[in-house]
Every structure is written in structure tokens, then in C-alpha cells.
Amino acid sequence: MRDDDPSEPEPAPDATDVWDDGLIARRVTEAGGTAPPGQPSGFETRKPAAQPVTPLAYDGPLRSRLDALRELVGLSRTRLDSRTLAEAGRVLDEAVARRKLSGQHTVVAIAGATGSGKSTLFNALAGVAISETGVRRPTTASPIACSWSDGAATLIDRLGIPGRLRRRPVNSPENEGQLRGLVLVDLPDHDSAAVEHREQVDRILRLVDAVIWVVDPEKYADAVLHERYLRPLAGHAEVMFVVLNQVDRLPGEAADQVLDDLRRLLDEDGVALGEYGEPGAVVLALSALTGDGVGDLREALGEFVAERGAAARRVAADVDAAAARLQPVYATGRRVGLSEEAREEFAARLADAVGATAAGEAAERAWLRNANRACGTPWLRLWRWCQGRREPTTGRLQAAPQAEEEATARQRVEQAVRTVSDRASEGLPTPWAQAVREAAVRGSQGLPEALDELAARAGLPPGRPPRPGWWPVAVMVQAAMTILQIVGGLWLLGQIVGVMTPNLGVPVLLMVCGIIGGPIVEWGCRMAARGPARRYGLEAERRLREAAAGCGRARVLDPVASELLRYQEVREQYGRVARTGATVL
């Protein structure tokens, strides 16, 4: 047995457990009277041979959930703050740390309020007065560990319990065989007036495999216990015992009534009760002082420890709690994403901003103008040329309207981006909705200028619009009508000056045919040109719409889709994490 010499090094993780009895053990020795020198009564000073420690192993479903949680945290680091992911990271770290330690031991903490009798119960289970009891509060100032078998040193090291506070139970083959593999930890009061005591309780409760909550008839309904511990740990019901102590103080059937009321409170807290073969918390009534019911608890603990499944169930419950904590930032109750309707609406808004419809109409008018120029009468073309000569060429009158159109187009682009980002982020959890909006805003920078450049490239092609095959025929017919007018006019002029024989019929007929036939040919060409002109305008509009849609897709929709795909990936990983069920191999 190691003395209380602070200079002596602590045992290595693989070394055999060495138990220091400390002050409390010396008090037991004084009370017992007989004990070998240096050996307190009730403790066995044996140094068994070192045994290899079998590490804990998780089954496939739990390993899969832990891998999914690790990948989920990795994918989310750029989207969620460290405080949101802190608990999930802690669960992963503790799962890795616990897996490296003994899988043949189960660490169970005894927790309770001041005066609940948890130290008395601790001593009753150990069969010897290990933890100090008394009327002074708080009595338990530091956690004390008691192990029923060897190989638990590294587990207790993980709890931060020094060697002077590690104990062994009374040497009883029946006791040791029933609770073999149990490491029992007596915690300070969770409602202690000393802040460091409460901090120790909270720290160790995160590390143990299971916990026995000890309540008494006076404080079993204490709000601190239910609101701070039982309710948040409701998902850990399978690794939880709730013991109603001091039933010897209750007369008659009062103990059953208090126990029923305790079950009711636990049910309100969401703690599943292990009744009728269902998994859940074990609820017992006992008296640690008289020993009534302690045997039932020892038997239930023995079965619990023998299963060797508490550590994995605790880790699985921690994963469930982490998943529940992360639910608001991953899960949504509705289908999310960018619908085809939203994409089409965005493309239509960009097309309106770039003026695709107006460009198509302009292309149609340009085609008709070319048709009129090619197939119109020479006199009409001459008149239009004169009209064009009289129009101002500076373009100063159109400068202000053009600036107004550019400002309006920019506003339309911004509105289109806001609308599509709102549609894409609708229903997403807040961090991912913000990421989608930011991606849309980044993509919209420089989008109006890019659309203007596209409009210039994808607008009307250089040169004249293409002409259909009937244009040359129409031009020749129109030229023939003009020739008839000229021939008829010259014929009449020759008759007037006496150069030709007077004959008004033929020249007049020629002039009438030319004068009437020219407009008729022009009108016919105009009617025939409507279809090709309309198709030409629609083609120009289509090119501009496709160019605007492609620009918007590359700059806005693709980044938004990437964010939605990333959310889909983390949502799938979260779905794997949120599953339940795990056992130890």
C-alpha cells in the first residue's frame, strides 16, 4: 500500500491499483481497534498481479453515429460558431477518451443534495465506512472513488481523483463477485454552498458512465435537482438510478405515496422509467441507515454492471443530447431548396432588367425597316432619307433617359437577387439561410455591368439582318414598277414636246400601273415580312434571355446551389447522428 507521501509518483496507467486509506481509513482503524500496522480495518492491503486492461469497444451503429458527428462538425466549422459546436466536440473527445480505457469497468457516481444520505448509501454499498458522514454540512468536500476490481486506475485518473481518495470495499467474496467491475464515486452535494463543490459535481457527471441520484422525502421535489439535472439529463434515463432514501422516517404507506409522487415528477421531467421491461431509469426506495432496500439496489447494480453496456449507452445518450442541441441549426420541418419556378422567375427578372423584350422588338423593327428599304418605292425611300437628314444627330436629348434606364435596370437586378436569395433561404436554419444570402450578395457584385456587356454582345448582330429568298424577286418587281412609271412619264413628255406621236392611252396606262403597282408590291412585301421579322425579333430576345440567364446562373444561382448542397450534406450527416441505439461489443 502506498503511503501518503506527496513525493511518491502516481501509478502509471497500466500499473496495478494501489489504494491509499487516508484520514477516514485511520478513523475506521481507531473505531475497529485491531488492525495490522499500517493497515486500517475493513480494507484489504493486497497487491495483485498486473492485468491487461481490455479497452472499451463500440458497436457498428454507435461508431457510425460518432463518425457522422465528427464529419458534421468538420463540415460546419465554416458556417457555425465554435460555441454552437463546443458540446458536440466535447462529446467526441470524451467518446474517444472513454474508448481507450477499460471496458470491463463501469463508473457510477452517487449524487444528491445536502443531507440526502448519499455518503451513507456509499458506505452501505461498500460494506465499510469509507465516506465521512455527519451533521456538519457539507460533509463530502471531494469525490471519493471505490473500485470492486483491479484495472480501474486510468478510469479514476480521468475523473481527477487523487490516490489518497481511492478506496477498496470490504473483502467479501459475495460482495466483490456481485459488483465486480463497479467503480463507485461519492460526489459532493450538488446544492452545496461551496461553488467548487458544485463545479466538481458538474465536471464528474460529464465523465461517469452512470449516476445514482439519491433523494430524501423532504427534498425529492427540489427545483434545483429537477431543472438543473434531471430534466436536462432525461435522455440518459438508461444509465440513471433514482433512489428515495430515508424511507425509515416515513410512517405507514407514506413511503409508497412519496415514491409514486417521485415517479410522477420524473415522468414530467421526461425521464423514462424502467418498468415492465422497458428501458429507463431504475427507481427504488430504501434506507441506507437501516439497510432496508440496499440489497435490491446492490442486485440492480450488479446486473447493470455485468451487462458491460453502460459506457456505450452513456456515449449514445451524449450523442443524442448533442443532436438535440444542434437540431435548430440543422433540422427544418419543411422542404428547402431552390425550385425550378424560382429559377425561371430569376431568369425572367434578369431578362427584364437587361431589356430582352425591348431588344427583340427593336430587332423586329430593324428587320421590317430593312424590308421596307429593299422593297419600298424609290420615292418613299427618298422621302425617308430627307426626313432622316432633318433629325438631330447629337443624341443629347436621349442622354438623360438612358441614365434613368440604367438606374432602373440596376434596381431590377438587385431586386431579382434579393428575391431569389429569399426563396432559396426560406425554411433554412438561420446560419445556413445567412450563408445562402451572403453567397447571393457576393455573386451579384458586378452583375449589372456583366449584363450590360452581354446585352451589347448578344444583341443585334453586326450588319443587316438576313434576307429571305423572295426579297430579290420583290426588288425586281418594284424596279419594274419604277421603270414603268419612268417609261410612261418620258413617253408623255415626248408627246408634249412633239417628239413622239400623240397616244395618251399607252403611256398613261404604264404610269398608272407603275404608280399603283409600286405601293401594292410594297404593301405585299410588308405583309410577307411580318412573319420573318417576328421570328427574327424572337430569336434576338431568346439569345439575350439565355445570355442573361447564363450570367445570373454562373454568378448567383451556382454559388447559392453550392451552399444548398453543403446544407444537404450536413443535413444527411445530422440524420445519421440523430439515430439512437448502441451497445458494447
LUMRO-914772 format. One line per field, with one value per residue (C-alpha): residue in one letter; residue number from 1; z, x, y. Coordinates in Angstrom, 1 decimal. Each point is the difference from the previous one (the first is absolute). Layout:
balo (A ...)
dovex (NUM ...)
zz (Z ...)
xx (X ...)
yy (Y ...)
END
This chain:
balo (M R D D D P S E P E P A P D A T D V W D D G L I A R R V T E A G G T A P P G Q P S G F E T R K P A A Q P V T P L A Y D G P L R S R L D A L R E L V G L S R T R L D S R T L A E A G R V L D E A V A R R K L S G Q H T V V A I A G A T G S G K S T L F N A L A G V A I S E T G V R R P T T A S P I A C S W S D G A A T L I D R L G I P G R L R R R P V N S P E N E G Q L R G L V L V D L P D H D S A A V E H R E Q V D R I L R L V D A V I W V V D P E K Y A D A V L H E R Y L R P L A G H A E V M F V V L N Q V D R L P G E A A D Q V L D D L R R L L D E D G V A L G E Y G E P G A V V L A L S A L T G D G V G D L R E A L G E F V A E R G A A A R R V A A D V D A A A A R L Q P V Y A T G R R V G L S E E A R E E F A A R L A D A V G A T A A G E A A E R A W L R N A N R A C G T P W L R L W R W C Q G R R E P T T G R L Q A A P Q A E E E A T A R Q R V E Q A V R T V S D R A S E G L P T P W A Q A V R E A A V R G S Q G L P E A L D E L A A R A G L P P G R P P R P G W W P V A V M V Q A A M T I L Q I V G G L W L L G Q I V G V M T P N L G V P V L L M V C G I I G G P I V E W G C R M A A R G P A R R Y G L E A E R R L R E A A A G C G R A R V L D P V A S E L L R Y Q E V R E Q Y G R V A R T G A T V L)
dovex (1 2 3 4 5 6 7 8 9 10 11 12 13 14 15 16 17 18 19 20 21 22 23 24 25 26 27 28 29 30 31 32 33 34 35 36 37 38 39 40 41 42 43 44 45 46 47 48 49 50 51 52 53 54 55 56 57 58 59 60 61 62 63 64 65 66 67 68 69 70 71 72 73 74 75 76 77 78 79 80 81 82 83 84 85 86 87 88 89 90 91 92 93 94 95 96 97 98 99 100 101 102 103 104 105 106 107 108 109 110 111 112 113 114 115 116 117 118 119 120 121 122 123 124 125 126 127 128 129 130 131 132 133 134 135 136 137 138 139 140 141 142 143 144 145 146 147 148 149 150 151 152 153 154 155 156 157 158 159 160 161 162 163 164 165 166 167 168 169 170 171 172 173 174 175 176 177 178 179 180 181 182 183 184 185 186 187 188 189 190 191 192 193 194 195 196 197 198 199 200 201 202 203 204 205 206 207 208 209 210 211 212 213 214 215 216 217 218 219 220 221 222 223 224 225 226 227 228 229 230 231 232 233 234 235 236 237 238 239 240 241 242 243 244 245 246 247 248 249 250 251 252 253 254 255 256 257 258 259 260 261 262 263 264 265 266 267 268 269 270 271 272 273 274 275 276 277 278 279 280 281 282 283 284 285 286 287 288 289 290 291 292 293 294 295 296 297 298 299 300 301 302 303 304 305 306 307 308 309 310 311 312 313 314 315 316 317 318 319 320 321 322 323 324 325 326 327 328 329 330 331 332 333 334 335 336 337 338 339 340 341 342 343 344 345 346 347 348 349 350 351 352 353 354 355 356 357 358 359 360 361 362 363 364 365 366 367 368 369 370 371 372 373 374 375 376 377 378 379 380 381 382 383 384 385 386 387 388 389 390 391 392 393 394 395 396 397 398 399 400 401 402 403 404 405 406 407 408 409 410 411 412 413 414 415 416 417 418 419 420 421 422 423 424 425 426 427 428 429 430 431 432 433 434 435 436 437 438 439 440 441 442 443 444 445 446 447 448 449 450 451 452 453 454 455 456 457 458 459 460 461 462 463 464 465 466 467 468 469 470 471 472 473 474 475 476 477 478 479 480 481 482 483 484 485 486 487 488 489 490 491 492 493 494 495 496 497 498 499 500 501 502 503 504 505 506 507 508 509 510 511 512 513 514 515 516 517 518 519 520 521 522 523 524 525 526 527 528 529 530 531 532 533 534 535 536 537 538 539 540 541 542 543 544 545 546 547 548 549 550 551 552 553 554 555 556 557 558 559 560 561 562 563 564 565 566 567 568 569 570 571 572 573 574 575 576 577 578 579 580 581 582 583 584 585)
zz (0.0 -0.9 2.8 -0.1 -1.2 -2.5 -1.5 -1.0 -3.7 -0.9 -1.5 -3.8 -2.0 -0.4 3.6 2.6 2.1 3.3 2.5 2.6 3.0 1.2 3.0 -0.2 0.0 3.1 1.7 -1.0 1.5 3.2 0.2 -0.9 2.5 -1.6 -3.2 -1.1 0.1 -2.9 -1.0 0.9 0.9 -2.7 -2.8 -1.8 -0.6 -2.9 -3.1 -2.7 -3.1 -2.8 -2.4 -3.6 -0.3 -2.7 -1.7 -0.7 -3.4 -1.6 -2.4 -3.6 0.4 2.7 -1.9 -3.1 2.0 1.5 -3.5 -1.3 2.9 -0.6 -3.7 0.8 2.3 -2.7 -2.7 2.2 1.4 -2.8 0.5 3.8 2.9 2.3 2.9 -1.9 -0.8 3.4 1.6 -3.1 0.1 3.7 -0.6 -2.7 2.2 3.0 -2.2 -1.3 3.5 1.5 -2.8 0.8 3.6 1.6 -1.4 2.9 2.5 0.5 1.7 2.1 1.9 3.0 -0.1 2.3 2.0 3.4 2.6 -2.4 1.4 -3.1 2.0 2.3 -3.0 -1.4 3.2 0.0 -3.5 0.8 3.3 1.9 1.1 -2.9 -0.5 3.1 1.2 2.6 0.8 -1.2 -3.5 -2.4 1.1 -3.3 -1.2 -2.7 -2.1 1.3 -2.2 0.9 -2.4 0.3 -2.3 -1.4 -3.2 0.6 0.8 -3.3 0.2 3.4 -1.3 -2.6 2.7 1.6 3.4 1.7 1.5 3.6 -0.8 -1.6 2.0 -0.2 1.5 2.9 -1.0 -0.6 -2.8 -0.4 -0.1 -2.3 -2.3 -0.3 -0.7 -1.8 -2.5 1.9 0.7 2.4 0.5 2.8 -1.1 2.0 0.4 -3.2 1.9 2.2 1.1 -1.2 -3.7 -0.5 1.3 -2.6 -2.7 0.9 -0.2 -3.5 -1.2 1.1 -1.1 -3.6 0.4 1.8 -1.7 2.3 3.0 3.1 1.1 3.7 1.2 3.3 1.0 0.7 -3.2 -2.6 -1.8 0.2 -3.0 -0.3 -0.3 -2.6 -2.1 0.1 -0.2 -0.5 -2.8 -2.1 0.5 -0.8 -3.0 2.2 1.8 -0.9 2.0 2.9 3.4 2.2 3.6 2.6 3.2 3.7 -0.4 3.6 0.9 -1.8 1.9 -1.4 -3.8 -0.2 -1.6 -2.9 -0.4 -0.2 -2.4 -2.3 0.1 -0.8 -3.0 -1.1 0.2 -2.0 -2.6 -0.2 -0.4 -3.0 1.7 -1.2 2.8 -0.4 0.8 -1.5 -1.9 -1.7 0.0 2.3 3.4 3.0 2.9 3.4 3.6 2.8 3.3 -0.1 3.8 0.8 -3.1 -1.2 -3.8 -0.4 -1.1 -2.8 -1.2 0.3 -2.1 -2.6 -0.1 -0.4 -3.1 -1.4 0.3 -1.2 -3.3 -0.8 -2.1 2.2 -1.6 -3.5 1.0 1.7 -3.2 -2.1 2.4 -0.3 -3.8 0.3 2.2 -2.4 -2.9 1.8 0.8 -3.6 -1.4 -0.4 -2.2 -2.2 -0.1 -1.6 -0.2 -3.6 -3.4 -0.9 -3.1 -3.2 -2.1 -3.7 0.2 2.0 -2.5 -2.9 1.8 0.7 -3.7 -1.1 2.4 -1.4 -3.5 0.8 1.6 -3.1 -2.3 -1.8 -1.1 -1.2 -1.9 -1.7 -1.1 -1.2 -2.0 -1.5 -1.0 -1.5 -2.1 -1.2 -0.8 -2.1 -1.8 -0.7 -1.2 -2.3 -1.3 0.4 -2.9 -0.8 0.7 3.5 0.7 -1.2 2.3 3.0 -0.8 0.0 3.3 1.6 -1.2 1.9 3.4 2.5 0.1 3.4 2.1 2.9 0.6 0.7 2.6 3.0 -0.9 -0.6 3.5 1.5 -1.8 1.4 3.5 -0.3 -1.5 3.0 2.4 -1.8 0.2 3.7 0.6 -2.0 2.1 3.3 -1.1 -1.1 3.2 2.1 -1.9 0.4 3.7 0.9 2.6 0.6 3.6 0.7 -0.6 -3.3 -1.2 0.8 -2.0 -3.0 0.1 0.2 -2.9 -2.1 1.0 -0.9 -3.4 -0.7 0.2 -3.6 -1.3 -1.6 -1.8 -1.2 -1.3 -1.9 -1.6 -0.9 -1.5 -2.2 -1.2 -0.2 -1.5 -3.7 -2.1 -2.0 -3.5 -1.5 1.1 -2.3 -3.0 -1.1 -3.5 -1.4 0.6 -3.3 -1.9 1.9 -0.7 -3.7 -0.1 1.8 -2.5 -2.9 1.5 0.2 -3.6 -1.2 1.7 -1.5 -3.5 0.2 1.1 -2.7 -2.6 1.0 0.2 -3.6 -1.2 1.7 -1.6 -3.3 -0.3 0.0 -1.5 2.2 1.7 3.7 0.6 0.2 2.0 2.4 0.5 0.6 2.6 1.7 0.2 1.4 2.5 1.3 -0.3 2.1 3.2 -0.6 -0.2 3.1 1.9 -1.0 1.1 3.3 0.6 -1.0 2.2 3.2 0.6 -0.5 1.8 3.0 0.0 -0.3 3.0 2.1 -0.8 1.1 3.2 0.6 -0.4 2.5 2.5 -0.2 0.4 3.0 1.6 -0.5 1.6 2.9 0.4 0.1 2.3 2.4 -0.5 0.0 3.3 1.6 -1.2 1.4 3.4 -0.2 -0.9 3.0 2.2 -1.6 0.9 3.6 0.2 -1.1 2.6 2.7 -0.9 0.6 3.3 1.2 -0.1 3.3 1.3 1.0 1.8 0.9 -2.0)
xx (0.0 1.4 0.5 -1.3 3.3 -0.5 3.4 -0.8 -1.1 -3.5 -0.4 0.2 -3.2 0.9 1.2 -2.0 -2.4 1.5 -2.5 0.8 -2.2 0.6 -1.6 -3.4 1.7 2.0 -3.3 -1.4 3.1 -0.4 -3.6 0.7 2.8 2.0 1.9 3.5 2.5 -0.6 -3.2 -3.4 -2.9 -2.4 2.5 2.0 3.7 0.7 2.0 -1.3 2.0 -0.4 -2.7 -0.4 -2.8 -2.6 -0.9 -3.6 -1.4 -3.1 -2.3 -0.6 -3.0 1.7 3.3 -2.0 -1.7 3.3 1.6 -3.0 0.2 3.7 -0.6 -3.0 2.2 2.7 -2.5 -1.5 3.0 -0.1 -3.8 -0.5 1.8 2.2 -2.5 -2.7 2.3 1.7 -2.2 0.2 3.8 0.0 -2.1 2.4 3.0 -1.5 -1.2 3.6 1.4 -2.4 0.6 3.7 -0.8 -1.2 -3.2 -0.3 -0.8 -3.0 0.4 -3.0 -0.3 -2.2 -1.5 -2.4 -0.9 1.2 -1.2 -1.5 2.2 2.0 3.2 -1.8 -1.2 3.5 1.3 -2.9 0.9 3.7 -0.7 2.3 0.0 2.0 -1.7 -0.3 -3.6 -1.3 -2.1 2.6 -0.8 1.4 1.5 1.4 2.5 1.7 -1.1 1.1 0.3 -0.4 0.8 -1.1 2.6 3.5 0.8 -2.1 2.9 -0.1 -3.7 0.3 3.0 -2.4 -2.3 2.8 -0.3 3.4 1.4 -0.8 -3.7 -0.1 -1.4 -0.8 -3.1 0.0 1.5 -3.2 -0.1 -3.7 0.1 3.1 -1.5 -3.4 1.5 3.1 1.0 -1.8 1.8 -2.2 0.6 -1.5 -0.4 -0.3 -3.5 -1.4 -1.7 3.1 0.6 3.6 0.3 2.9 -2.1 -2.7 2.7 1.5 -3.5 -0.7 3.5 -0.2 -3.6 1.2 2.6 -1.7 -1.8 -3.1 -1.3 -2.0 -2.2 -0.7 -3.0 -1.7 -3.7 0.6 1.8 -1.0 -2.0 2.8 -0.1 3.8 0.2 -2.7 0.7 3.8 0.7 -2.9 -1.8 3.1 1.2 -3.3 1.5 2.4 -2.7 1.5 3.1 -1.8 -1.1 -2.3 0.0 -2.5 2.1 -1.0 -3.3 0.4 -1.1 -3.4 -2.9 -2.3 -0.8 1.6 3.1 -2.1 -1.7 3.2 1.5 -3.1 0.3 3.7 -0.8 -2.6 2.6 2.5 -2.6 -0.6 3.7 0.0 2.0 -1.1 -0.6 1.4 -3.3 -1.7 3.2 0.3 3.4 0.3 1.0 -0.1 -2.1 0.4 -0.8 2.4 1.5 3.8 0.0 -1.9 1.0 -3.6 -0.1 3.8 0.2 -2.4 2.2 3.1 -1.7 -1.2 3.5 1.5 -2.2 0.7 3.8 0.0 -1.5 3.1 -2.2 -0.2 2.9 -1.3 -3.5 1.4 1.8 -3.0 -2.1 2.6 -0.2 -3.8 0.3 2.5 -2.3 -3.0 2.1 1.1 -3.5 -0.9 3.0 -0.4 -3.6 -2.9 -3.6 -0.5 1.6 2.7 1.8 -0.3 -3.0 -0.1 -2.6 2.3 2.8 -2.3 -1.2 3.5 1.0 -3.2 0.9 3.5 -1.3 -2.3 2.9 2.1 -2.9 -0.3 -3.6 0.9 3.0 -2.2 -2.4 2.8 1.4 -3.5 -0.3 3.5 -0.9 -3.2 2.0 2.4 -2.9 -1.6 3.2 0.6 -3.6 -1.3 -0.5 3.0 -2.1 -0.9 3.6 1.1 -2.6 1.2 3.6 -0.9 -1.8 3.0 2.2 -2.1 0.2 2.6 3.1 1.5 -2.1 0.0 -3.7 0.3 2.9 -2.3 -2.5 2.9 1.4 -3.4 -0.3 3.4 -1.0 -3.3 1.7 2.4 -2.9 -1.7 3.2 0.3 -3.6 0.3 3.0 -1.8 -3.1 1.9 2.2 -3.2 -1.6 3.2 0.4 -3.7 -0.4 3.8 1.4 1.4 3.7 -0.5 -2.6 2.5 2.7 -2.4 -0.7 3.7 0.8 -2.7 1.2 3.6 -1.1 -2.1 3.1 0.7 -3.1 -1.6 3.2 0.4 -3.6 0.6 3.0 -2.0 -2.7 2.5 1.4 -3.2 -2.2 -0.4 2.7 2.2 -1.1 -3.4 -2.5 -0.1 -2.4 -2.4 0.2 -3.0 1.7 1.8 -3.2 -1.8 2.8 -0.1 -3.8 0.3 2.7 -2.3 -2.8 2.4 1.1 -3.6 -0.5 3.1 -0.8 -3.6 1.2 2.6 -2.5 -2.5 2.8 1.0 -3.5 -0.3 3.2 -1.1 2.8 -2.4 -3.3 -2.9 -1.4 -1.1 -1.4 3.2 2.2 -2.7 -0.7 3.7 0.2 -3.2 1.3 3.3 -1.5 -2.6 2.2 2.9 -2.0 -1.8 3.4 1.2 -3.1 0.2 3.7 -0.9 -2.6 2.3 2.8 -2.0 0.6 3.7 0.4 -1.9 2.2 3.1 -1.1 -0.9 3.4 1.8 -2.1 0.8 3.7 0.0 -2.2 2.3 3.1 -1.5 -1.1 3.4 1.7 -2.4 0.4 3.8 0.2 -3.0 -1.8 3.0 1.5 -3.4 -0.4 3.4 -1.1 -3.2 2.0 2.3 -3.1 -1.4 3.2 0.1 -3.8 0.7 2.8 -2.3 -2.6 2.6 1.0 -3.6 -0.6 -0.1 1.3 3.4 1.5 3.5 1.6)
yy (0.0 3.5 2.4 3.6 1.3 2.7 -0.5 -3.6 -0.1 -1.0 -3.5 -0.2 -0.7 -3.6 -0.5 -2.0 2.1 1.0 1.4 2.7 -0.2 3.6 1.8 -1.8 -3.4 0.8 1.0 -3.4 -1.6 1.8 -1.1 -3.6 -0.3 -2.9 0.4 -0.8 2.8 2.4 -1.9 1.5 -2.3 -0.8 0.4 -2.6 0.8 -2.3 0.6 -2.2 -0.7 2.4 -0.9 1.2 2.6 -0.8 3.3 0.9 -0.8 1.6 -1.9 0.9 2.3 2.1 0.2 1.1 2.7 1.2 0.1 1.9 2.5 0.5 0.7 2.2 2.2 0.1 1.1 2.6 1.8 2.7 0.6 -0.3 1.7 -2.0 0.4 -1.8 -2.9 -0.1 -2.6 -2.3 0.3 -0.9 -3.1 -1.2 0.6 -1.7 -3.0 -0.4 0.3 -2.5 -2.5 -0.2 -1.0 -3.2 -1.4 -2.5 2.7 2.2 3.4 0.9 3.3 0.5 3.5 1.7 3.1 1.0 -2.4 -2.5 -2.8 -0.8 -0.5 -2.4 -1.9 0.0 -1.6 -2.5 -1.2 -0.2 -1.8 2.3 3.7 1.4 3.4 2.2 0.7 2.4 2.9 2.6 1.3 -0.5 -3.3 -1.2 2.6 -2.0 -3.0 -3.4 -3.1 -3.6 -2.8 -3.6 -1.4 0.8 1.8 3.2 2.3 1.8 0.5 1.6 2.1 1.3 1.2 1.9 -1.8 -0.2 -3.2 1.0 0.0 -3.4 -2.9 -3.7 -1.6 -2.5 -3.4 -2.0 -2.6 0.4 3.8 0.1 -2.7 1.8 3.4 -1.0 2.7 2.8 3.3 2.0 3.7 2.0 3.6 3.2 1.5 1.4 2.8 0.7 3.6 -0.4 0.8 -2.3 -2.9 0.6 0.4 -3.4 -1.6 1.5 -1.0 -3.6 -0.6 0.6 -2.8 -2.8 -2.9 0.2 1.9 -0.9 3.0 -0.2 2.0 0.2 0.5 3.6 1.1 -2.5 2.7 2.7 2.3 0.1 -3.8 -0.2 3.1 -0.1 -3.7 -2.5 1.9 0.8 -3.6 -1.6 -1.7 -1.8 -1.9 -3.4 0.8 1.5 -1.2 2.1 -1.2 1.3 -0.2 0.3 -1.8 -1.1 3.5 -0.4 -1.6 -2.7 0.3 3.5 -1.5 -1.4 3.3 1.9 -2.5 0.3 3.8 -0.3 -2.1 2.6 2.8 -2.1 -0.6 3.7 0.6 -2.4 -2.7 -3.4 -2.5 -3.5 -1.8 -3.0 -1.0 3.4 1.7 3.0 1.2 -2.4 1.5 -1.5 0.8 -1.0 1.0 0.2 0.4 -3.2 -1.9 -0.6 -0.1 0.3 -3.6 0.8 2.8 -2.1 -2.7 2.5 1.5 -3.5 -0.7 3.4 -0.3 -3.6 1.1 2.1 2.3 3.1 1.9 -0.4 0.9 3.1 1.0 -0.7 2.2 2.7 -0.2 0.3 3.0 1.6 -0.7 1.5 3.1 0.4 -0.6 3.7 0.6 -3.1 -1.3 1.6 -1.0 0.8 -0.8 2.5 0.9 2.0 -1.0 0.0 2.7 2.2 -0.5 0.9 3.1 1.1 -0.4 1.9 2.9 0.2 -0.1 2.9 1.9 -0.5 1.0 -3.3 0.7 3.5 -1.4 -2.5 2.6 2.2 -2.9 -0.5 3.7 -0.1 -3.0 1.8 3.2 -2.0 -1.6 3.3 1.4 -2.9 -0.3 3.5 2.5 2.2 3.1 -1.2 -0.8 3.5 1.6 -2.0 0.9 3.7 -0.5 -1.6 2.9 2.4 -2.0 1.1 -2.2 1.1 -2.4 2.5 -0.3 -3.8 0.2 0.6 -2.8 -2.4 0.8 -0.6 -3.3 -1.2 1.0 -1.9 -3.0 -0.1 0.1 -2.8 -2.1 0.6 -0.8 -3.2 -1.1 0.8 -1.9 -3.2 0.1 0.3 -2.9 -2.2 0.7 -0.4 -2.7 -0.4 0.2 3.5 -0.6 -1.8 2.6 2.7 -1.9 -0.3 3.8 0.8 -2.2 1.8 3.4 -0.9 -1.2 3.1 2.2 1.2 -1.8 3.1 0.9 -3.6 0.0 3.3 -1.6 -3.0 2.1 1.7 -3.3 -2.0 2.7 0.8 -1.7 2.4 0.9 -0.3 -2.7 -3.0 0.2 -2.7 -1.5 2.0 3.3 0.2 -0.8 2.7 2.5 -0.9 0.4 3.4 1.0 -1.0 2.2 2.9 -0.6 0.0 3.3 1.5 -1.4 1.2 3.5 0.3 -1.1 2.6 2.6 -0.9 0.5 3.3 1.3 -1.5 -2.5 -3.0 -0.8 1.1 -3.1 0.5 -3.4 -2.1 2.4 0.8 -3.7 -0.6 2.8 -1.1 -3.6 1.2 2.5 -2.5 -3.2 1.5 0.6 -3.3 -1.8 1.9 -0.9 -3.6 -0.1 1.6 -2.7 -2.7 1.4 -0.1 -3.7 0.0 3.3 -1.5 -3.1 2.1 2.1 -3.0 -1.6 3.2 0.0 -3.6 0.4 2.9 -1.9 -3.0 2.2 1.8 -3.3 -1.5 3.0 -0.1 -3.7 0.1 3.0 -0.5 -3.3 -2.3 1.4 -0.2 -3.6 -0.8 1.3 -2.0 -3.1 0.5 0.3 -3.2 -1.8 1.2 -0.8 -3.6 -0.3 1.5 -2.7 -2.7 1.7 0.3 -3.8 -1.9 -3.3 -1.3 -2.9 -1.1 -2.8)
END
